[in-house]
Structures are given as C-alpha cells and as structure tokens.
Amino acid sequence: MAYPTKPWTETDTGLDGFRLWPGLLDTDTQKALLHDVQTRVARAPFYQPATPGGRPFSVRMTNFGPLGWVSDKQGYRYQRNHPVMHQPWPDIPPLLLDLWRDLTGWPEPPDACLVNLYRDTARMGLHQDKDEADMGAPVLSISLGDTAVFRFGPAEGGGTRSVKLASGDVCALTGPARLARHGIDRLLVGSSTLVPQGGRINLTLRKAL
C-alpha cells in the first residue's frame, strides 16, 4: 500500500498543533487498509467497553499493537491482552506505521492503535487523551467509512469548533494541541459505502509507554 508523496495537502484547523490532511488516502489505499483491519479484527473482535461507572460506550472497539486501551469498572488503562479473548492484540498494519513516521516525525513508533467502530447514533463525548506516560508524543488518527463531525477545542477550556472527517482523512494532535479536548458529535450515516454494513472505523495511533 502507498499514499501520495510530499507535498501533502494540509488544512488550517485554527488550533495550533491540530493538523489535518484531508483525503490523504485514496480509495484503493482505503480499501487495502480496511482489508488489513478486517483481517486483524477477525482475531481481536470488536467489543463494547464501559465507563468506570458501568455505562456502556456507544462505540465498539478493539486494538492493535503491543498495548491496547481499555475501559471498564477498573478504570481507563493500557493492557497487553484483549479483555474478552484474553489473547495479545494483533500487530499494527504497516501502512499506519509509515503514516506515523512520515507525518509526525516522532522518533519512536507507536505502541498502541485504538480501533473504534461507529454506527448509527454512536458518538464520543469531549475528552482528553491523558492515559499515556509521555503526553508529548503525538496522537495520529485515520478515518475510514462514513464522515464524522469532529468537535475540538483548546486544552484549557473555552469555545469549541467542528470539522468533518471523511474517509481517507488523517489528522494529528501535536504540540500545543496534544491535550486538546475532542470528540465525535455524530456520523453522517450513509455518506460512504466503504465499511461493510455501514459506519465508520477510526484508527488512532498513540505512544502509550
């Protein structure tokens, strides 16, 4: 798999450190990446996490890489095994590692890839990614499938704004935006036919340790 070489088209998001590359992955690359994702999901199926208070998430999720992010009554954390299958997570697809290297320039590879499946009315409330040991490392996100309305705002609070993330878009939280508040307001259901049975798959690369 490949994606366009430099110069990549980057959109000004209005928030320093929040970087967005719309349409970076073409249709063939999206299909090939989805195949790699589906192959790994067959070994580490999507499951429904819950908050520490016991409230189920509206998204289903799994993970790739040495570590996976999980949430349950014991809290938010990274662990090495699938909470239902009790097996190590599958490896991170090579294309995602290439994107991390080329777009973030971070000297170490990611050790966790969160895989979230959004369907119908699934959403994600505003939150900050704060469970990592080094919060200076970037967070890189790849969208496949239905367009999502992504809401974001500065870490210190204040107003938020939104942007639409379509299939093949890639974005990153870096530098001053690393702890930006962000979430998914809603899906534009049916805006893509990429994901079987509809919906959106979001792949989020992090350096957990």
C-alpha positions in Angstrom: 0.0 0.0 0.0 1.1 3.6 -0.6 -0.2 7.1 -0.3 0.8 10.3 -2.1 4.3 11.6 -1.5 5.1 15.1 -0.4 3.8 17.8 -0.6 0.8 16.6 1.3 -2.2 19.0 1.4 -2.7 20.2 5.0 -5.8 22.2 6.1 -5.6 25.1 8.6 -7.8 24.0 11.5 -7.5 27.2 13.5 -6.0 25.4 16.5 -2.2 25.4 16.8 -0.9 21.8 16.7 -4.1 20.2 15.4 -3.1 19.1 11.9 -5.4 17.8 9.2 -4.6 16.1 5.9 -8.0 15.7 4.0 -8.2 12.9 1.5 -4.6 11.8 2.1 -5.6 8.1 1.4 -7.1 7.4 -2.0 -9.9 4.9 -2.5 -7.6 1.9 -3.3 -5.4 2.6 -0.3 -8.5 2.9 1.9 -9.8 -0.5 0.6 -6.4 -2.2 1.2 -6.1 -0.7 4.7 -9.7 -1.8 5.5 -8.7 -5.4 4.4 -5.8 -5.3 6.8 -8.0 -4.1 9.6 -10.7 -6.7 9.0 -8.0 -9.5 9.0 -6.9 -8.4 12.4 -10.4 -7.8 13.8 -11.1 -11.5 13.0 -8.5 -12.3 15.6 -9.4 -9.5 18.0 -13.1 -8.8 17.6 -14.9 -5.6 18.4 -16.4 -5.5 21.9 -18.4 -2.9 23.8 -16.4 -1.2 26.6 -18.0 0.6 29.5 -17.0 3.6 31.7 -15.7 3.0 35.2 -19.2 3.8 36.3 -20.6 1.0 34.3 -22.2 2.9 31.4 -21.7 1.2 28.0 -19.9 3.1 25.3 -21.9 3.7 22.1 -18.9 2.7 20.0 -17.5 -0.7 19.8 -13.7 -1.1 19.9 -10.6 -3.2 19.7 -6.9 -2.5 19.5 -3.7 -3.4 17.5 -0.1 -3.3 18.7 1.8 -4.3 21.9 -0.7 -2.4 24.0 -4.4 -1.7 23.8 -6.5 0.9 25.6 -9.4 -0.5 27.6 -12.1 0.9 29.9 -14.2 -0.9 32.4 -15.1 -0.8 36.1 -11.4 -0.9 37.0 -10.8 2.4 35.1 -9.0 3.5 31.9 -5.7 1.9 31.1 -3.5 0.1 28.6 -3.1 -3.6 28.7 -1.4 -6.3 26.6 -4.4 -8.6 26.1 -7.9 -8.4 24.6 -10.3 -8.2 27.6 -12.7 -10.8 26.1 -10.5 -13.1 24.0 -7.6 -12.8 26.6 -5.1 -13.0 23.7 -2.4 -10.5 22.7 -3.6 -7.8 20.3 -2.7 -8.2 16.6 0.1 -6.2 15.1 -0.3 -2.6 13.8 -0.8 -2.6 10.0 2.5 -1.4 8.3 0.8 1.5 6.4 -0.2 3.0 9.8 3.4 2.8 11.0 4.5 4.5 7.7 2.0 7.3 8.3 3.1 7.8 11.8 6.8 8.1 10.7 6.1 10.4 7.8 3.5 12.7 9.2 4.6 13.1 12.9 8.3 12.7 12.6 8.3 11.2 16.1 11.5 9.1 16.6 9.8 6.1 18.2 7.0 4.0 16.7 3.5 3.9 18.3 2.9 1.0 20.7 -1.0 1.2 20.6 -3.6 1.6 17.9 -7.2 2.1 19.1 -9.8 0.9 16.6 -13.2 2.4 17.1 -16.3 1.3 15.2 -19.1 3.9 15.0 -22.5 3.0 13.6 -25.9 4.8 13.6 -26.1 7.2 16.6 -22.7 6.3 18.1 -20.7 9.3 19.3 -17.8 10.2 21.6 -18.1 13.0 24.2 -15.4 15.6 24.6 -12.4 14.2 26.3 -8.6 14.5 26.5 -6.1 11.7 25.8 -4.3 11.6 29.2 -3.5 7.9 29.9 -0.1 7.9 28.2 3.2 8.0 30.0 4.6 10.7 27.7 1.9 13.1 26.6 4.5 15.0 24.5 4.2 12.2 21.8 1.6 12.9 19.1 -1.7 11.2 18.5 -2.4 10.3 14.9 -5.9 9.4 13.6 -7.1 7.8 10.4 -10.8 7.8 9.2 -12.4 5.1 7.1 -16.1 5.0 6.1 -18.8 7.4 7.0 -18.0 11.1 7.6 -17.9 12.1 11.2 -18.5 15.6 12.8 -15.4 16.0 14.9 -15.5 18.6 17.7 -12.4 20.1 19.2 -11.2 22.9 21.5 -8.1 24.0 23.4 -7.0 22.0 26.4 -7.5 24.9 28.8 -11.2 25.2 28.0 -13.3 27.8 26.2 -15.1 27.5 22.9 -15.1 24.6 20.5 -15.5 24.2 16.8 -16.1 21.3 14.5 -14.8 19.9 11.3 -16.0 17.0 9.1 -13.7 14.0 8.9 -14.3 11.9 5.7 -13.0 8.5 4.7 -9.3 8.8 3.9 -8.7 11.9 6.1 -5.8 11.8 8.5 -5.3 14.2 11.5 -3.0 14.6 14.4 -2.9 16.2 17.8 0.6 17.5 18.3 2.5 20.1 20.4 0.1 22.6 22.0 -2.9 20.6 20.8 -1.8 17.3 22.2 -4.2 17.6 25.1 -6.9 19.3 23.1 -10.5 18.4 24.1 -12.1 16.4 21.2 -14.9 14.1 20.4 -17.4 12.9 17.8 -20.7 14.7 17.7 -22.4 12.4 15.1 -22.0 10.4 11.9 -23.3 11.4 8.5 -24.8 8.0 8.1 -24.6 6.6 4.5 -22.0 9.1 3.4 -19.6 6.2 2.5 -20.0 2.7 1.3 -16.5 1.6 2.3 -17.3 -0.2 5.6 -19.5 -3.3 5.2 -22.9 -2.8 6.8 -22.1 0.9 7.0 -20.4 3.1 9.7 -17.0 4.5 10.4 -13.8 2.9 11.6 -11.3 5.3 13.3 -7.7 4.2 13.9 -5.8 6.1 16.5 -2.1 5.7 17.0 -0.5 6.5 20.3 2.7 6.1 22.2 1.4 4.7 25.5 4.7 3.9 27.3 
